[in-house]
Every structure is written in structure tokens, then in C-alpha cells.
Amino acid sequence: MSSFLQRLRYYFLILFDRQTPWPVKLILTVGLLYILIPVDFIADTIPLFGWLDDLAIASFIVALAVRLVPQEVMSRVKRKVFGAK
């Protein structure tokens, strides 16, 4: 499985884990909606800049959400996705 697909599965499992706090689920959902809904701070028609704002905001949202996830949830999901380590 590619690294991108593994990471996607990792975040998906965190989002739907019963022990993930609801604020984290809300943050991840808002981040996903931001990427999917075509309303941007900087239009995607401007080459490079339009995509960079999407990337920066999505990266910030994921980093924030992952910091708020309980360690036990992260460990369990990491073992499930990446194997026992």
C-alpha cells in the first residue's frame, strides 16, 4: 500500500474511532469540507498560490487535530495501519 493511502487510512480511522474526542472529529471534518468545497481564500485559477493555501490550511488542520487525539487512540490506529512497531 502506498504511503499516501496509508496516511489517508490512518486519518480516516482516527476520525471514526469511538475514543476520538468530538472536537477532533469536528476539526477533521471541517478540514475535509474545506478541501472538497470549491470556496477558497485564494482562487485556484492563480497558478501555484491557489493550491498552496489549500495545502497550508489542510496541513494546519491535520496537525492540530492529531495533537488533540489521545495517545492510546493514535497508538492503536498506527499499529492497525502501519503494523506492529
N, C-alpha and C positions, 0 to 999 in steps of 0.2 A: 504494500500500500504506500502511495506517495506521502511525503511529509506533509504536504498541504492538506490532503484528505484526512490524515491522522489528526492534525490540529483542528480541522473543522469538526471531526467527530468528538474530539476532546471538549471543545466548547459547547457542542450540542448536548453531550452527556451532562456537563456541568449545569447547563440551563434547565434540564429536565430532571435533575436529581432531587429527590424529596427533601434532602437536608440543605440544599442551597437556599439561603435566605431570599425572601421575596424582593428586597431592594436590588440584589444582584440580578435576579431574573428580569426585573424591570429595566435595569441598565442595559443588559444584553439585548433585550427586545427592542428598546429604543435605538440602540446601535444598529441592529439588523434592519429596522424600518428606515433608518437614515440612509443606509446603503441602497435599499430597494426602492425607495420613493424618490422620484426624479426632481426633488426640490433641493437645490444646492446653495451654499453661501457664495461660491464662485461657480459660474456656469461651466459645464463640461465642454462647451464649444471652444473655450480658451485652451489651446493645447498645453498639456502638462499641468498647469495650475489648477484646472478644474478637477483633475484626478487626484492631485496632491492634497486638496482639502478633504476629500473623501477618505483617503488613506490616513491622514493625520487624525481625523476625528474618530475613525474606526479603531485605530491603534490606541488612542487615548481611552476610549470607552472599554475596550477589551482589557487593557492594563488595569484600569480602575476596578472593573468587575472582578478580575482574577485576584486582586489584593483583598477583596472583601469575602472571598469564598473560604469557608473553614478548611483548615489543613487536612482534616480527615477525608473530606469530600475530594479535594484535589489528589490526595494520595490514592484513593480508591479508583478514581476515574483514570488517573495516569497509569496505574497497573493494568486496568482493563484495556486501554488504548495502546500503550507502548510496551506492554509486557512487564513481568516482574523485574524490578530493579532495586 
